[in-house]
Amino acid sequence: MQSSQLVAIIKRLVAMQEDQSAEVQERRFEKDGDLKATVSYDPQAQAFELEDSNTHQQFQFDNIDLVAMELYDLLAD
């Protein structure tokens, strides 16, 4: 049985939230070496910002589940 991609995404997002520094955290999400999205987490605003690498659109989320689902969709394409 294959491990869950969604669990792996959520673990990376939680690590961003749990970082003790006051700096904005940023992670790249790739599939087969191809950059799909960049996500940043601002601890002051307690919000995520996702940038779709294909369209360069930016989306803001204050809910970890919503950003995880959006990332899952981008990585599944």
C-alpha positions in Angstrom: 0.0 0.0 0.0 1.3 3.4 -1.0 1.7 6.1 1.7 -0.7 9.1 1.6 0.4 12.2 -0.4 -2.1 14.3 1.6 -0.5 13.3 5.0 3.0 14.2 3.6 1.7 17.6 2.5 0.1 18.3 5.8 3.2 17.3 7.7 5.2 19.9 5.7 2.6 22.6 6.3 2.5 21.8 10.1 6.3 22.0 10.3 6.0 25.5 8.8 3.5 26.5 11.5 5.5 25.0 14.3 8.8 26.7 13.4 9.7 28.9 16.4 11.3 31.8 14.4 9.3 34.9 13.6 10.4 34.7 10.0 8.2 33.8 7.1 8.7 30.1 6.2 8.7 29.0 2.5 8.5 25.6 0.9 8.6 24.4 -2.7 6.3 21.6 -3.8 7.5 19.6 -6.9 6.4 16.6 -8.8 9.0 14.6 -10.7 11.4 17.6 -10.4 8.9 20.1 -11.9 8.0 22.9 -9.6 4.2 23.0 -9.1 3.8 25.5 -6.2 5.5 27.6 -3.6 3.9 28.0 -0.2 4.9 30.6 2.4 3.6 30.8 6.0 3.5 34.1 7.8 3.5 33.5 11.6 2.4 37.1 12.3 -0.7 36.8 10.1 -1.1 33.1 10.8 -1.8 32.6 7.1 -0.5 30.6 4.2 0.1 32.0 0.7 0.3 29.6 -2.2 1.7 30.6 -5.6 0.8 28.3 -8.6 4.0 28.0 -10.6 2.1 27.5 -13.9 -0.2 30.5 -13.7 1.7 32.6 -11.1 -1.6 33.2 -9.3 -1.4 33.7 -5.6 -3.9 32.4 -3.1 -4.1 33.1 0.7 -5.5 30.6 3.2 -5.9 30.8 7.0 -6.9 27.1 7.1 -4.3 24.4 6.8 -6.8 21.9 5.3 -7.7 24.2 2.4 -4.1 24.9 1.4 -3.3 21.2 1.7 -6.3 20.3 -0.6 -5.2 22.9 -3.2 -1.6 21.6 -3.1 -2.9 18.0 -3.5 -4.9 19.1 -6.6 -1.9 20.8 -8.1 0.4 17.9 -7.5 -2.1 15.3 -8.8 -2.3 17.0 -12.3 
